Amino acid sequence: MADVYLAEQTSLKRKVAIKVMRADRMSDSTYFQRFQQEATATAALNHENLVQI
């Protein structure tokens, strides 16, 4: 569904994951909606064992 990269947020000196939609899927509106829904649902969660979005 996407590619995930390990990066560093230099302002906070922490490791982060960056999830990027695959270029071959960007023209698929269903895929794009799923990607947005996942981001929205994940952003609503708050727990010490979950990553922040």
N, C-alpha and C positions, 0 to 999 in steps of 0.2 A: 504494500500500500504506500510506503514511503521509505525514504532513506533517513537513518538516524546517525548523527555525528556527535562525537564528544568534543566539547569546546570549553573555554574558560571565560567566565564573565570577569573581566579584569577589574571592573569597578568594585566588585565585592570579593574578588579573589576566591572564586568558587568554580567548581566544575559543573557544567550544565550539558544537557542533551538538546540538540537541535533536530527537530523532525521536519523534513522537507518533502513536499509532495513530489512524486516521480513525474518527470516531464511528460512521459508517455500517457499519463492519466489525467493531466490537467484539462483536457478537452471534454472529459466525461463528467457531466453535471451531477450525476448520482454520486460518483466518487468524491467530487468536490464538496457536496453537501455532507457526506459522511465524515470527511476530514474536519469540516467546520463543527459538526455536532460533537465529534470526539473532543475537540479543543474546548468547546463550551462546557461539556459535561465534566471534563477533567478540571477545568478552572474552578468549578463549583465545589470540588472536594478539598478538604483541609485536614491532613493527618500527618503526623511526624514520619510515618513510613511511606508516604507518597511524595512524588516529585511535584513541585509547583509548576504552574504553567503561566 
